[in-house]
Amino acid sequence: MRRRLAVALIVIIPTFAEARVDPPAVSEFVEAQMRRSRIPGVAVAVVGPGEAVYAEGFTLGGRPIGPDTPFLLGSVTKTITALAIAQLADGGRLRFDDPVSMHLPDFRIRAADSGKAITIRHLLTHTSGLRQWSGHDRRAQHEGRFDHIAPARPPGSAFEYSSLNYIILGSVIERISGMSYGEYVKQFIFTPLEMTNSFADLESARRRGLAPGHRYLYGLTMPASERQQPAPLIPTGFLISSARDLANYLSMLLNDGRFRERQIVSPAILREMFTPWDGAPTGPGMGWGIGSTTIGHAGSTPASSARLSLLPAHRMGIVVLTNVNSGPFFSGTAALSGGVTRIARGESAAPIRPDEILLKLALLALVLFSVVRLILRLRQWSRRGFPRRFVATRRTLMPLVTEAAAAILAVIVLPRWIGVPLLTILEYFPDLGIAIVVSVVIGISGAIVRSLLLSDGRHAADTLHGSATSSI
């Protein structure tokens, strides 16, 4: 039996009258989309620039979820890291166009100028020239070391999303403030914004009822636990917060940087943050994606996902948090956010059925087909007495060469192309990662057996030919 915990706080002011928020319509839509997308738990908030907040939690069985339940934020964290940098700029402790080396004297990358041309602005807007792939570098993630990493292009020449930019920004915050990243965010962002269920470490969040995580595995929703990440990674994607806390955060952004009687950041700095890096009407800003009608950011961890949206024309913000990683090709969290936004605008919204299940079932079918094919070859090998003699010929080598090429494409080329290492794919999107690994292992195993069978066939033919010659 489906169970729902709903906590709603509605204050009617002109802002919401304009936004035309209809709480029953939002709840009905969210519940329907959860069922279609197989999302175990959701927290949603809709907020204007004042203190009025609509916040509600939903669950499809399991532990209740409320608007104060903490969720891991994934890369939504980057917007908070960008705000911390903006505060330091507001206080005159840095400028956006300062070289990174001005604040991190030991900062080095593998470049002719040792990274001196990279500025704070380049890091904030992902235009530093650093690769997406470099954001997964183990030494950078665990030690905060960058001197072995080479940029792909000169800074300021193009956009390429990379978490490495925000690993470096976390170090900048710590060096300038003299605090750990978590301490700075708590003192200067969480506390003044009254974000009482927001944390920089998992243990504190678990004590406050952290939402239990999940992953998708070939159409099934599987429980999954998160692990504490190394300190350099926290500024890129591992802060924790609740829907109600994030409503306070968005309310401040909608109110020109002011929350109640506190000025968190100046309006001038906010305008600069929300300006695309190349001066175009839309594009990447400082920690935010700037669209024609929406400013937003999405994020995911191995077992959760989040989405924040600002609608400046409506002076409204949307928070959607889920305790499952949507993964690639999966529209669950995006569909929730889009539907809630339409309802808040006074439009109608209907749940959609994600198409990703068809893709993932196709992957599963391909894996099962490969397993059956290997079993049939092993049976054939068994009937011939498990021959192990290999004769290197063009014909016997071809299966090995073909499968080796396919393995290189799957394990090396494909991850490089999408900018995510195979280990990360396995952690974040296990069904896709398992399909890659199993296909490679089965493919190579099948190629070896086939080559042995072909060699045995050639050996049998040679033996028969030799016997015939002897009899003559």
C-alpha positions in Angstrom: 0.0 0.0 0.0 1.5 3.3 -1.0 2.2 5.6 1.9 2.8 9.4 1.7 4.0 11.8 4.3 3.0 15.3 3.3 3.9 18.5 5.2 2.8 21.7 3.6 3.3 25.4 4.6 1.4 27.8 2.4 1.3 31.6 2.9 -0.8 33.6 0.4 1.0 36.7 -0.8 0.9 38.5 -4.2 4.0 36.6 -5.3 2.2 33.2 -5.1 -0.9 34.7 -6.6 1.1 35.5 -9.7 2.7 32.1 -9.7 -0.7 30.4 -9.2 0.6 27.6 -7.0 -2.0 24.8 -6.7 -0.8 22.5 -3.9 -3.2 19.6 -4.6 -2.3 19.7 -8.3 1.4 19.6 -7.5 0.9 16.7 -5.1 -1.2 14.7 -7.6 1.3 15.2 -10.3 4.3 14.3 -8.2 2.7 11.1 -6.9 1.8 10.0 -10.4 5.2 10.8 -11.8 6.9 8.9 -8.9 4.9 5.8 -9.7 5.8 6.0 -13.4 9.4 6.7 -12.8 9.8 4.2 -9.9 11.1 6.9 -7.5 11.0 5.8 -3.9 11.1 9.2 -2.2 10.7 12.9 -3.3 10.9 16.3 -1.6 9.5 19.3 -3.4 9.5 23.0 -2.6 8.1 26.0 -4.5 9.2 29.4 -3.2 9.0 33.1 -4.0 11.3 36.0 -3.0 9.6 36.4 0.4 9.3 33.9 3.2 6.4 32.0 1.8 7.3 28.4 1.1 5.3 25.4 -0.2 7.2 22.2 0.8 6.1 18.6 0.7 7.6 15.2 1.1 6.4 12.0 -0.6 7.3 8.3 -0.3 6.2 5.1 -2.1 6.5 2.9 1.0 9.6 2.7 3.1 10.8 5.3 5.4 8.8 8.5 5.4 10.2 11.5 3.5 9.4 15.1 4.5 10.4 18.6 3.4 13.1 18.7 6.2 14.6 15.3 5.2 18.3 15.8 4.1 19.3 14.6 0.6 22.7 14.5 -1.1 22.7 17.3 -3.7 25.2 16.1 -6.3 26.5 18.9 -8.5 23.8 21.3 -7.2 26.5 21.8 -4.6 28.5 23.8 -7.2 25.9 26.6 -6.9 26.6 26.9 -3.2 30.4 26.8 -3.8 29.9 29.6 -6.4 28.0 31.6 -3.8 30.9 31.2 -1.3 33.3 32.6 -3.9 30.9 35.4 -4.7 30.8 36.3 -1.0 34.6 36.5 -0.9 34.5 38.7 -3.9 31.8 40.9 -2.2 34.1 41.3 0.8 37.0 42.4 -1.4 39.1 39.3 -0.6 39.3 38.2 -4.2 38.2 39.3 -7.7 36.7 37.1 -10.3 39.5 37.9 -12.7 42.3 37.1 -10.3 44.7 34.3 -11.4 44.1 31.2 -9.3 47.9 31.3 -8.4 47.4 34.6 -6.7 45.4 32.8 -4.0 46.9 29.3 -4.3 50.7 30.0 -4.7 51.4 26.3 -5.0 48.8 25.8 -7.8 50.4 24.0 -10.8 49.1 22.2 -13.8 50.9 20.6 -16.7 51.0 23.7 -18.9 53.7 26.1 -20.2 52.5 28.9 -17.9 51.9 26.4 -14.9 48.3 27.5 -14.8 48.9 31.2 -14.2 46.5 32.2 -16.9 43.5 30.4 -15.3 41.4 32.8 -13.3 38.7 32.4 -10.7 36.1 33.3 -13.3 37.3 30.6 -15.6 36.8 28.0 -12.9 33.4 29.3 -12.0 32.2 29.1 -15.6 33.9 25.9 -16.6 36.0 27.7 -19.2 39.4 27.0 -17.6 40.4 24.5 -20.4 40.4 21.6 -18.0 38.8 18.4 -19.2 35.6 16.8 -17.8 37.8 13.6 -17.6 40.2 15.4 -15.2 37.4 15.9 -12.7 37.6 12.2 -12.0 41.3 12.2 -11.4 42.0 10.2 -8.2 45.0 12.3 -7.1 43.0 15.6 -7.5 40.0 14.1 -5.7 41.9 12.7 -2.7 45.0 14.9 -2.4 44.0 18.2 -4.0 47.0 17.8 -6.4 46.8 19.1 -10.0 50.4 19.4 -11.3 50.1 16.2 -13.3 46.9 17.3 -15.2 47.2 19.0 -18.6 44.5 21.3 -19.9 42.7 20.6 -23.2 42.8 24.2 -24.5 43.7 27.7 -23.5 41.6 29.2 -20.7 38.6 31.3 -21.7 38.4 29.7 -25.2 35.5 27.3 -24.7 33.1 25.7 -22.1 33.7 22.2 -20.9 32.1 21.0 -17.7 34.6 19.7 -15.2 34.3 19.0 -11.5 38.0 19.7 -11.3 37.2 23.5 -11.5 35.2 23.2 -8.3 37.8 21.1 -6.5 40.2 24.0 -7.1 37.6 26.6 -6.0 37.2 24.6 -2.7 40.9 25.0 -2.1 40.6 28.8 -2.8 37.8 29.2 -0.3 39.8 27.3 2.4 43.0 29.3 1.7 41.4 32.7 1.8 39.0 32.1 4.7 41.4 30.0 6.8 38.6 27.5 7.4 37.7 24.2 6.1 35.1 24.3 3.2 32.4 22.7 5.5 33.1 25.3 8.3 32.9 28.2 5.8 29.6 27.1 4.2 28.0 26.4 7.6 29.0 29.8 9.1 28.4 32.0 6.1 25.6 30.3 4.1 23.8 27.6 6.1 23.5 29.5 9.4 22.4 32.9 8.0 19.9 31.2 5.7 18.6 29.1 8.6 19.4 26.0 6.7 19.2 23.7 9.8 19.1 20.4 7.9 22.1 21.1 5.7 25.5 19.5 6.1 29.0 18.9 4.6 29.4 15.4 6.1 27.3 12.2 5.9 27.4 11.3 9.6 25.7 14.5 10.7 23.1 14.1 7.9 22.4 10.5 9.0 21.8 11.6 12.5 19.1 13.9 11.1 17.4 11.2 9.0 19.3 11.3 5.6 17.0 10.0 2.9 17.9 6.3 2.1 19.6 6.1 -1.3 18.7 3.9 -4.3 20.0 2.9 -7.7 18.3 1.5 -10.8 19.3 -1.9 -12.1 17.6 -3.1 -15.3 14.2 -1.8 -14.3 14.5 -2.5 -10.6 14.9 0.1 -7.9 17.6 -1.2 -5.5 18.6 0.2 -2.1 22.1 1.7 -2.1 24.1 3.4 0.6 26.3 6.5 0.1 29.9 6.7 1.3 31.8 9.7 2.7 33.8 11.3 0.0 37.3 12.8 0.4 37.4 16.4 1.5 38.5 17.9 -1.9 35.4 16.5 -3.6 32.8 18.0 -1.2 32.7 21.4 -3.0 31.9 19.7 -6.3 28.9 17.6 -5.4 28.5 16.3 -1.9 26.8 18.8 0.2 23.5 17.7 1.8 20.4 19.7 2.3 16.6 19.5 2.5 13.8 20.9 0.3 12.8 23.5 2.9 16.4 24.7 3.4 17.0 25.0 -0.3 13.7 27.0 -0.5 15.4 29.5 1.8 18.4 29.5 -0.5 16.4 30.2 -3.6 14.3 32.8 -1.9 17.5 34.7 -1.1 18.6 34.5 -4.7 15.2 35.8 -5.9 15.3 38.6 -3.3 18.6 40.2 -4.7 20.7 38.3 -2.2 18.7 39.2 0.9 17.1 36.8 3.3 14.9 38.4 6.0 17.2 41.1 7.5 20.4 39.6 6.3 22.2 40.6 3.1 23.9 37.3 2.1 25.5 38.6 -1.1 25.1 41.9 -3.0 22.8 42.3 -6.0 25.7 43.4 -8.2 27.6 40.2 -7.6 24.5 38.1 -8.2 23.9 39.8 -11.5 27.5 38.9 -12.5 27.0 35.3 -11.4 23.9 35.1 -13.6 25.5 36.5 -16.7 26.7 33.9 -19.3 30.5 33.7 -19.6 30.6 34.8 -23.2 28.1 37.6 -23.0 25.4 35.7 -24.9 21.8 35.8 -23.8 22.0 32.2 -22.6 24.8 29.8 -21.6 26.9 28.8 -18.6 27.1 31.4 -15.8 29.0 31.2 -12.5 27.7 27.9 -11.1 24.4 28.1 -12.9 23.1 27.4 -16.4 21.3 30.5 -17.8 18.4 29.7 -20.1 15.9 32.0 -21.8 13.3 31.6 -19.1 15.0 29.5 -16.4 18.2 29.5 -14.4 19.1 26.1 -13.0 21.4 23.3 -12.1 21.0 19.5 -11.7 23.1 17.0 -9.8 23.4 13.4 -8.9 25.4 11.1 -6.6 25.5 7.3 -6.8 22.2 7.1 -5.0 20.4 10.4 -5.2 19.6 13.3 -7.6 18.6 17.0 -7.3 17.4 19.8 -9.4 17.1 23.6 -8.7 15.3 26.0 -11.0 14.8 29.8 -10.8 12.2 31.5 -12.9 13.1 35.2 -12.8 10.0 36.4 -14.8 7.7 34.7 -12.2 10.0 35.4 -9.2 9.7 31.8 -8.3 12.1 28.9 -7.5 11.6 25.1 -7.7 13.4 22.5 -5.6 13.1 18.8 -6.5 15.1 16.2 -4.5 14.9 12.4 -5.0 16.6 9.5 -3.3 17.5 7.6 -6.4 20.1 8.4 -9.1 18.2 9.1 -12.3 21.2 8.2 -14.5 21.7 8.9 -18.2 18.6 8.7 -20.5 16.4 8.8 -17.4 14.0 11.7 -17.2 12.5 11.1 -13.7 13.9 14.1 -11.8 13.7 16.4 -14.8 10.1 15.3 -15.5 9.2 16.1 -11.9 10.8 19.5 -12.0 9.3 20.4 -15.4 5.8 19.3 -14.3 5.9 21.2 -11.0 7.2 24.3 -12.9 4.3 24.1 -15.3 1.8 23.8 -12.5 3.3 26.7 -10.7 3.0 28.8 -13.8 -0.7 28.0 -13.9 -0.4 25.4 -16.7 -1.4 21.8 -16.8 1.1 18.9 -16.4 0.7 15.2 -17.0 3.2 12.5 -15.9 5.4 11.0 -18.6 6.6 7.4 -18.9 10.4 7.3 -19.1 11.8 5.6 -22.1 15.1 4.6 -20.5 13.6 1.3 -19.3 13.4 0.1 -23.0 17.1 1.0 -23.5 18.2 -0.8 -20.3 16.1 -3.9 -21.1 17.7 -3.9 -24.5 21.2 -3.8 -22.8 20.1 -6.7 -20.6 18.8 -8.7 -23.6 22.2 -8.1 -25.4 24.1 -9.4 -22.3 21.8 -12.5 -22.0 22.2 -13.2 -25.7 26.0 -13.0 -25.3 25.8 -15.4 -22.3 23.7 -17.9 -24.3 26.1 -17.7 -27.2 29.1 -18.3 -25.0 27.4 -21.3 -23.4 26.7 -22.9 -26.8 30.4 -22.4 -27.8 31.5 -24.0 -24.5 29.3 -27.0 -25.2 30.8 -27.3 -28.6 34.3 -27.1 -27.0 33.3 -29.7 -24.5 32.1 -32.1 -27.2 35.5 -31.9 -28.9 37.3 -32.8 -25.6 38.4 -29.2 -24.7 41.2 -28.8 -27.2 43.8 -26.3 -26.1 46.2 -26.3 -29.0 46.3 -22.9 -30.7 47.5 -22.5 -34.3 48.1 -18.9 -35.2 46.6 -18.2 -38.6 44.7 -15.3 -40.0 41.4 -17.2 -39.5 42.1 -18.2 -35.9 43.5 -14.7 -34.9 40.5 -12.8 -36.4 38.1 -13.5 -33.5 40.7 -12.4 -30.9 41.5 -9.2 -32.8 37.9 -8.3 -33.3 37.0 -8.8 -29.6 40.1 -7.0 -28.5 39.2 -4.0 -30.6 35.6 -4.1 -29.2 37.0 -4.3 -25.6 39.2 -1.2 -26.2 36.2 0.7 -27.6 34.0 -0.3 -24.7 36.5 0.1 -21.8 38.7 2.9 -23.0 37.3 4.9 -25.9 33.7 5.1 -24.8 34.4 6.3 -21.2 36.9 8.9 -22.7 34.3 10.0 -25.2 31.6 10.7 -22.5 34.2 12.0 -20.1 33.5 9.4 -17.3 35.8 6.6 -16.2 34.4 3.0 -16.3 34.7 2.8 -12.5 32.5 5.9 -12.1 30.0 4.4 -14.6 29.8 1.3 -12.5 29.3 3.3 -9.4 26.7 5.8 -10.7 25.0 3.8 -13.5 25.5 0.1 -12.5 23.2 -1.4 -15.2 25.2 0.3 -18.0 28.6 -0.5 -16.4 27.7 -4.1 -15.8 26.6 -4.5 -19.4 29.9 -3.1 -20.6 32.0 -5.3 -18.3 30.0 -8.5 -18.9 29.9 -8.0 -22.6 33.7 -7.5 -22.7 34.5 -10.5 -20.6 32.0 -12.8 -22.4 33.2 -11.5 -25.8 36.9 -12.2 -25.1 36.1 -15.6 -23.6 34.0 -16.5 -26.6 36.7 -15.4 -28.9 39.3 -17.6 -27.2 37.0 -20.6 -27.4 36.3 -19.9 -31.0 39.9 -19.6 -31.9 40.7 -22.9 -30.1 37.9 -24.6 -32.0 39.1 -23.2 -35.3 42.7 -24.3 -34.5 41.4 -27.8 -33.6 39.5 -27.9 -36.9 42.6 -26.9 -38.8 44.7 -29.5 -36.8 42.1 -32.2 -37.6 42.2 -31.3 -41.3 46.0 -31.3 -41.3 46.1 -34.7 -39.6 43.6 -36.2 -42.0 45.6 -34.7 -44.9 48.8 -36.3 -43.5 47.2 -39.7 -43.1 45.9 -39.6 -46.6 49.4 -38.7 -48.0 51.0 -41.6 -46.0 48.6 -44.1 -47.3 49.5 -43.1 -50.9 
